[in-house]
Amino acid sequence: MSNILLTIDVEDWFQVENFKPWIAYSTWSSRELRVEKKTHQLLDLLDSLKSVHPGNKLPKATFFILGWIAEHIPDLVKEIHNRGHEVASHGYSHKRCDRQPLLELKADLQASKKILEDIISARVYGYRAPNFSINNKVLQVIEECGYKYDSSYNSFGLHGRYGHLTLPQSNGKSIAVNITKDFHEIPVSNLKIGKTIIPLGGGGYFRLMPFMLFKYGVKKILQKDNAYIFYMHPWEIDPEQPRVDEAYPTYKFRHYINLDKTAARLSALIKSFKSCSFVTCSEYINLIRE
């Protein structure tokens, strides 16, 4: 059976990289928090899809949560955990990893991990870098901070913020790459046709691309890799969020395109692959180790 790894980067509308020139970190506490309601909507959507899967099995997801969000809404973290999903770290303040001094990055990684673990009274194993801002030095620090896997590498090279990793050769049996004995990288899924990378991991590409074309691409990835990893954010199902009118037109287009269609598309995507097993990132790593 093929595995699908649904991943949710839990951050709010005012914390995204595209709006940082116009929304200072110092103003975050005065902004309208909408992430709790929208994350609950995603949790309810996943609950509602139990019936379409064999044995009424819950489609599980991994939620990469900002430490800032966890401190302000700890009950949301508990709710995610109590509903059977995986709690993982998205760092504390959504700073790009590749632009932080390594000691500052280490403090961020350790703080966000501890905040989440204290809330759920359980280990946190996974991390995702904001904006996929990864490199090999950052990856080493992530492992040093006690994480068991990272899911930050996006191979689509035409996005200026995405980092690059030099990874060991995969054995071809899984999408996860064994970095050291107890540490894995789980790259975001893209479709490779010849030397061309087509971004099919989710996010804005999921909202922009025609749904049938996106679904076809996912089928091709599953045929090749027997697994697929998808990402999105709670603000992507929030068409009524406050508008940042002063942002560049290209940033606004990428952020706001088809927000009113994302929830329905996500539901349709999960239903389209109901024969697959929807597992968390940690569960997937345990599966490939068996």
C-alpha positions in Angstrom: 0.0 0.0 0.0 1.3 3.5 -0.9 1.7 6.0 1.9 0.7 9.7 1.9 2.2 12.1 4.4 0.0 15.1 5.0 1.9 17.9 6.7 0.6 21.2 8.0 2.8 24.2 8.7 1.0 25.9 11.6 1.6 29.6 11.3 -0.8 32.6 11.0 -1.5 35.0 8.1 0.8 37.7 9.5 3.8 35.4 9.9 4.5 34.5 6.3 7.8 35.5 4.7 6.2 37.4 1.8 4.7 39.9 4.2 7.7 40.5 6.5 8.7 43.8 4.9 5.3 45.2 6.0 4.6 43.3 9.2 7.2 43.6 11.9 7.7 40.8 14.4 7.1 43.4 17.2 3.5 43.8 16.0 2.6 40.1 16.0 1.0 40.2 19.4 -1.4 43.0 18.2 -2.5 41.1 15.1 -5.8 39.1 14.8 -5.1 35.4 15.5 -7.0 33.3 13.0 -4.8 30.1 13.0 -6.7 28.4 15.9 -10.1 28.4 14.1 -8.6 27.3 10.8 -6.5 24.5 12.3 -9.6 23.2 14.0 -11.3 23.3 10.6 -8.5 21.2 9.1 -8.8 18.8 12.1 -12.5 18.5 11.6 -12.0 17.9 7.8 -9.7 15.0 8.5 -12.1 13.6 11.1 -14.9 13.8 8.5 -12.9 11.7 6.0 -12.7 8.7 8.3 -15.7 7.2 6.6 -14.1 7.1 3.1 -11.1 5.0 4.3 -11.1 1.3 4.9 -12.0 0.5 8.5 -12.9 4.1 9.2 -9.3 4.9 9.7 -8.4 8.5 10.5 -6.2 10.2 7.8 -3.3 11.3 10.1 -1.2 14.3 9.5 2.0 15.9 10.9 1.6 19.5 12.2 4.8 21.5 12.2 3.9 24.2 14.8 5.6 27.5 15.4 6.8 27.9 19.0 5.3 31.4 19.1 1.9 29.9 18.2 2.3 27.2 20.8 3.1 29.7 23.6 0.0 31.8 22.7 -2.4 28.9 22.0 -1.2 25.9 23.9 -4.6 24.3 23.9 -4.4 24.1 20.1 -1.2 22.0 20.4 -2.9 19.7 22.9 -5.9 19.3 20.6 -3.8 18.3 17.7 -2.0 15.7 19.8 -5.2 14.4 21.4 -6.8 13.9 18.0 -4.1 11.4 17.1 -1.9 13.6 14.9 1.8 14.2 15.2 3.1 17.4 16.8 6.4 18.6 15.3 8.4 21.8 15.3 8.5 24.7 12.8 10.9 26.7 14.8 10.0 29.5 17.2 9.7 32.8 15.3 9.7 31.8 11.6 13.1 33.1 10.8 14.9 31.7 7.8 17.4 29.1 9.1 20.1 29.9 6.4 20.2 33.6 7.7 20.6 32.9 11.4 24.0 32.5 13.1 24.3 28.8 14.0 24.2 29.5 17.8 21.0 31.5 17.4 19.5 28.8 15.2 20.4 26.2 17.8 18.7 28.2 20.6 15.6 28.5 18.3 15.5 24.8 17.6 15.9 23.8 21.2 13.4 26.4 22.5 10.6 25.4 20.1 11.1 21.7 20.8 10.9 22.2 24.5 7.8 24.4 24.3 6.0 21.7 22.3 7.2 18.8 24.5 6.1 20.6 27.7 2.6 21.2 26.3 2.0 17.6 25.1 4.2 15.7 27.7 5.7 13.7 24.8 8.7 13.7 22.6 8.9 15.8 19.5 10.8 14.1 16.7 10.4 16.3 13.6 11.3 19.7 12.3 10.6 21.8 9.2 12.6 24.9 8.4 10.5 28.1 7.6 10.5 28.6 3.8 12.4 25.4 3.3 15.6 27.4 4.2 17.8 24.4 4.7 21.4 23.5 4.0 23.8 20.9 5.2 25.2 22.9 8.1 21.6 23.7 9.2 20.7 20.0 8.9 23.6 19.0 11.2 22.4 21.5 13.8 18.9 20.1 13.6 20.2 16.6 14.4 22.4 18.0 17.2 19.3 19.5 18.9 17.8 16.0 19.3 15.4 15.8 16.4 15.0 12.4 14.6 14.0 13.7 11.2 13.9 16.9 9.2 11.4 17.6 6.4 12.7 20.9 4.9 14.2 20.0 1.5 12.3 21.2 -1.5 14.1 20.3 -4.8 12.2 22.9 -6.9 15.1 25.2 -7.8 13.3 28.1 -9.3 12.1 29.5 -5.9 14.7 31.9 -4.6 14.2 31.1 -0.8 14.4 27.3 -1.0 17.7 25.9 0.3 19.8 23.1 -1.1 21.0 19.8 0.4 23.7 17.4 -0.8 22.1 14.1 0.3 23.4 10.5 0.4 22.2 8.3 -2.4 18.7 6.9 -1.6 18.3 3.2 -1.6 15.1 3.7 -3.7 12.9 1.9 -1.2 11.5 5.1 0.4 11.3 8.8 0.0 13.2 9.3 3.3 16.9 9.6 3.2 19.0 8.1 6.0 21.5 10.9 6.9 23.0 9.1 10.0 21.9 6.0 11.8 19.1 7.7 13.7 18.4 10.8 11.6 16.4 11.1 8.3 15.6 13.7 5.8 12.1 13.5 4.3 12.1 15.8 1.2 8.9 17.4 0.0 7.6 15.6 -3.1 8.0 17.0 -6.6 7.7 15.4 -10.0 10.8 15.0 -12.0 10.4 14.7 -15.8 13.9 14.4 -17.3 15.9 17.2 -15.8 12.8 19.3 -15.1 11.3 19.5 -11.6 7.6 20.2 -11.4 6.5 21.5 -7.9 3.8 19.2 -6.7 4.4 19.3 -2.9 1.4 21.6 -2.1 1.1 25.1 -0.9 0.6 27.8 -3.5 1.2 25.2 -6.3 -1.7 23.2 -5.1 -3.9 26.3 -5.1 -2.7 27.5 -8.5 -2.5 24.3 -10.6 -5.7 22.8 -12.1 -6.8 20.1 -9.6 -6.9 17.3 -12.2 -3.4 18.0 -13.3 -2.2 18.1 -9.7 -3.9 14.8 -9.0 -2.3 13.2 -12.1 1.1 14.4 -10.9 0.6 12.9 -7.5 -0.4 9.5 -9.1 2.9 9.6 -11.1 4.9 10.3 -7.9 3.1 7.4 -6.1 3.8 5.0 -9.0 7.5 5.9 -8.8 8.1 6.3 -5.0 5.2 4.5 -3.4 4.9 7.5 -1.1 4.0 11.2 -1.4 4.4 14.1 1.0 2.1 17.1 0.9 2.3 20.5 2.7 0.0 23.4 3.4 -0.9 26.1 6.0 -4.0 26.8 7.9 -4.2 30.4 6.4 -4.6 28.7 3.0 -8.2 27.9 3.8 -9.0 31.4 5.1 -10.3 33.6 2.3 -11.5 36.2 4.9 -8.1 36.9 6.5 -7.0 40.5 6.7 -5.4 41.8 3.5 -1.9 43.3 3.3 -2.7 45.8 0.6 0.8 47.4 0.6 2.6 44.1 -0.4 4.0 43.6 -3.9 1.3 42.5 -6.4 3.2 39.2 -7.1 3.3 38.4 -3.4 -0.4 39.1 -3.0 -1.2 37.0 -6.0 0.8 34.0 -4.6 -0.7 34.4 -1.1 -4.4 35.0 -1.9 -5.0 32.9 -5.1 -7.9 30.4 -4.7 -8.0 30.5 -0.9 -11.8 29.9 -1.1 -11.2 26.6 -3.0 -8.4 25.0 -0.9 -10.5 23.2 1.7 -12.6 21.5 -0.9 -9.5 20.6 -3.0 -7.9 19.1 0.0 -10.9 17.0 0.8 -11.1 15.9 -2.9 -7.4 15.0 -2.9 -7.7 12.8 0.2 -10.8 11.1 -1.3 -9.0 10.5 -4.6 -6.4 8.4 -2.8 -8.5 6.6 -0.3 -6.7 3.3 -1.0 -3.5 4.9 0.3 -2.5 4.9 3.9 -2.3 8.4 5.4 0.5 8.3 8.0 2.5 10.8 10.1 6.2 11.5 9.3 7.3 9.5 12.4 5.0 6.6 11.5 6.5 6.5 8.0 10.1 6.4 9.3 9.1 3.5 11.6 7.5 1.7 8.6 10.6 1.9 6.5 12.7 0.6 9.4 10.7 -2.5 9.8 
